[in-house]
Amino acid sequence: MTTLRLRPEGPADTGPVRRVLAAAFARPDGTTPGEVALVEELRGSEAWIPELAMVAEYGGEVVGYALLSRVRVKSDDVTAPAVALGPVAVAPHRQRVGHGTAAVQAVLDAATELGERLVVVLGDPAYYRRFGFAPADRMGLTSPWSGLGEPWQALVLPPSVSGEPAPPRGEVVFPAPWSRV
């Protein structure tokens, strides 16, 4: 029986991840989706956290991907770290069988283990709600995507230390590669 294997992305996964992203976000005009360039640019930036680039492998083939990259939350005089989820992708021939859900849960678990506290995402509320995401504006978080309403979401991860302060509130600042998506 073939099982799904979840693991951090390795150097040999660059091409397979690119193919999954290109297929999952395929454009009718055949141009390369922005999500491909986003991941490639994030890999070379300070926002890249290698342990939080998760691949889903099925039968030896990379079929899914979930990425968390560094963002910052700025309020008055404080800047705090957070992570942004995306892109999340599954090869079309393996969609709707749980690979995306498994990859997202794996990357959220890895983030919790690393002590991350806050995750933001822009995506389908019905999908991300299953992981505990809720509208980010309710948590006092703004971004360039705040005006989109419920798709702008956030999740507070369990603290790694008892009594840890609440996650920050303020403006979520994304690294430059995100502005090109």
Backbone torsions as a table, in degrees:
resi	resn	phi	psi	omega
1	MET	NA	130.8	179.0
2	THR	-81.6	134.6	178.5
3	THR	-119.8	160.2	178.1
4	LEU	-83.5	132.1	177.6
5	ARG	-114.0	127.8	179.2
6	LEU	-111.5	131.4	-177.5
7	ARG	-159.2	158.8	175.1
8	PRO	-63.2	147.8	177.5
9	GLU	-61.8	138.5	175.3
10	GLY	-114.9	172.2	-178.6
11	PRO	-55.8	-33.9	-179.1
12	ALA	-74.4	-8.3	-176.7
13	ASP	-89.8	-6.1	-176.0
14	THR	-54.7	-51.4	179.8
15	GLY	-63.9	-50.3	178.4
16	PRO	-59.7	-37.9	178.3
17	VAL	-65.8	-42.3	178.2
18	ARG	-58.4	-44.2	-179.6
19	ARG	-64.1	-42.0	178.7
20	VAL	-62.4	-46.7	179.2
21	LEU	-61.5	-45.6	-178.9
22	ALA	-62.3	-40.4	-179.8
23	ALA	-72.6	-42.5	-176.9
24	ALA	-67.9	-33.8	-177.6
25	PHE	-110.6	25.0	-176.5
26	ALA	-50.9	138.7	178.8
27	ARG	-103.7	144.7	-179.5
28	PRO	-57.8	-30.7	-178.0
29	ASP	-84.5	-1.2	176.3
30	GLY	83.8	-2.1	178.6
31	THR	-71.9	157.2	-179.5
32	THR	-69.3	128.6	179.9
33	PRO	-63.5	148.4	179.2
34	GLY	-60.1	-26.1	-179.4
35	GLU	-64.0	-30.4	177.7
36	VAL	-65.1	-50.9	179.9
37	ALA	-64.0	-37.8	179.1
38	LEU	-56.1	-51.6	-178.6
39	VAL	-63.9	-42.4	-179.4
40	GLU	-63.1	-39.7	178.2
41	GLU	-71.9	-38.3	179.0
42	LEU	-64.1	-37.2	179.5
43	ARG	-54.0	-34.4	-177.7
44	GLY	-96.5	14.7	-175.4
45	SER	-116.6	170.6	176.3
46	GLU	-68.7	-14.3	-179.5
47	ALA	-77.7	-14.6	-175.9
48	TRP	-73.6	129.3	175.7
49	ILE	-124.0	99.4	-171.6
50	PRO	-52.3	-38.1	-178.5
51	GLU	-68.5	-13.2	-176.0
52	LEU	-111.6	25.3	170.6
53	ALA	-113.6	101.9	-169.2
54	MET	-107.5	129.4	174.4
55	VAL	-105.9	149.7	172.9
56	ALA	-110.5	123.8	-176.6
57	GLU	-117.4	130.1	-179.2
58	TYR	-131.0	121.6	-178.9
59	GLY	60.3	32.5	179.8
60	GLY	82.3	0.1	-178.5
61	GLU	-110.0	134.0	173.7
62	VAL	-72.1	116.9	-176.3
63	VAL	-119.2	-8.6	-178.6
64	GLY	-151.1	163.7	-175.4
65	TYR	-156.0	139.6	172.7
66	ALA	-142.7	130.9	-174.9
67	LEU	-124.5	135.9	168.1
68	LEU	-117.1	128.8	178.1
69	SER	-128.5	159.5	-174.6
70	ARG	-70.5	132.9	169.0
71	VAL	-130.6	172.7	179.4
72	ARG	-127.0	145.3	174.9
73	VAL	-110.3	119.5	-178.5
74	LYS	-107.9	128.5	169.0
75	SER	-130.5	165.8	-172.7
76	ASP	-4.6	-81.1	-175.3
77	ASP	-121.8	15.4	-176.5
78	VAL	-125.9	140.3	172.8
79	THR	-123.5	127.7	-177.8
80	ALA	-123.9	149.5	178.9
81	PRO	-78.2	150.7	173.1
82	ALA	-152.6	178.0	176.7
83	VAL	-130.5	150.4	177.8
84	ALA	-111.1	133.6	177.5
85	LEU	-90.1	126.5	175.4
86	GLY	140.6	149.5	-4.7
87	PRO	-76.9	157.3	171.0
88	VAL	-115.2	128.9	-175.5
89	ALA	-145.2	147.5	174.0
90	VAL	-135.1	136.3	177.2
91	ALA	-56.2	136.4	-176.2
92	PRO	-50.5	-37.8	-177.6
93	HIS	-74.2	-5.9	179.1
94	ARG	-122.5	14.1	179.0
95	GLN	-75.8	156.7	175.6
96	ARG	66.6	27.1	174.6
97	VAL	-125.6	10.2	174.2
98	GLY	99.0	0.5	-178.6
99	HIS	-67.2	-39.3	178.3
100	GLY	-65.9	-44.7	177.9
101	THR	-59.0	-43.9	-179.9
102	ALA	-64.2	-42.1	-179.9
103	ALA	-65.7	-42.2	178.6
104	VAL	-63.9	-46.2	-179.5
105	GLN	-62.4	-39.4	179.5
106	ALA	-63.7	-42.6	-178.7
107	VAL	-72.0	-33.4	175.3
108	LEU	-67.3	-40.0	176.8
109	ASP	-63.0	-42.5	178.9
110	ALA	-63.5	-39.6	178.5
111	ALA	-63.9	-41.0	178.0
112	THR	-61.2	-44.3	179.0
113	GLU	-61.7	-32.3	179.3
114	LEU	-82.0	-3.5	178.4
115	GLY	87.9	12.0	175.6
116	GLU	-66.3	149.0	-177.2
117	ARG	-117.0	-28.0	-172.6
118	LEU	-134.0	130.8	178.1
119	VAL	-123.5	134.6	174.8
120	VAL	-117.9	153.6	178.5
121	VAL	-152.9	150.4	170.5
122	LEU	-114.5	110.9	-176.7
123	GLY	-174.6	-174.9	-177.1
124	ASP	-64.3	114.4	-179.7
125	PRO	-57.2	-37.1	-179.3
126	ALA	-63.2	-35.4	179.3
127	TYR	-75.4	-51.1	-172.5
128	TYR	-77.0	-18.3	177.0
129	ARG	-59.1	-33.2	-179.1
130	ARG	-60.6	-21.2	178.9
131	PHE	-94.9	-6.0	-179.4
132	GLY	104.6	3.4	178.1
133	PHE	-66.9	147.9	178.2
134	ALA	-141.1	163.8	-180.0
135	PRO	-52.7	127.6	-175.4
136	ALA	-66.7	-29.3	-179.4
137	ASP	-63.2	-29.0	176.9
138	ARG	-66.7	-19.4	180.0
139	MET	-101.2	9.1	178.4
140	GLY	74.3	29.9	-178.7
141	LEU	-112.3	132.2	177.5
142	THR	-120.8	163.3	177.5
143	SER	-165.5	177.7	174.6
144	PRO	-60.1	-18.0	-176.9
145	TRP	-103.2	7.6	-178.7
146	SER	-56.6	-36.6	-177.4
147	GLY	-66.1	-10.7	179.6
148	LEU	-80.9	-6.2	176.2
149	GLY	79.1	-133.6	-171.9
150	GLU	-58.9	-29.1	177.1
151	PRO	-61.7	-23.3	176.3
152	TRP	-81.8	107.3	-170.0
153	GLN	-130.2	164.1	178.1
154	ALA	-144.4	157.8	178.8
155	LEU	-138.6	129.7	174.3
156	VAL	-94.4	121.3	179.3
157	LEU	-83.0	155.9	179.1
158	PRO	-60.5	141.1	178.8
159	PRO	-68.4	146.2	177.7
160	SER	-82.0	-19.2	179.8
161	VAL	-129.4	133.4	178.4
162	SER	-60.3	137.9	178.6
163	GLY	81.7	8.3	178.2
164	GLU	-62.6	142.6	-178.6
165	PRO	-63.1	159.1	178.9
166	ALA	-63.2	152.8	177.2
167	PRO	-60.7	157.1	-176.8
168	PRO	-70.1	160.8	172.4
169	ARG	-119.7	151.8	178.1
170	GLY	142.1	-158.2	-178.3
171	GLU	-88.7	127.1	176.8
172	VAL	-85.2	121.6	-178.1
173	VAL	-106.3	120.2	-178.9
174	PHE	-93.2	148.7	175.8
175	PRO	-66.9	160.8	-174.8
176	ALA	-49.9	-40.8	-178.0
177	PRO	-55.5	-29.6	-179.1
178	TRP	-67.3	-27.6	-177.1
179	SER	-70.9	-12.8	-178.5
180	ARG	-98.0	4.0	-179.5
181	VAL	-90.0	NA	NA
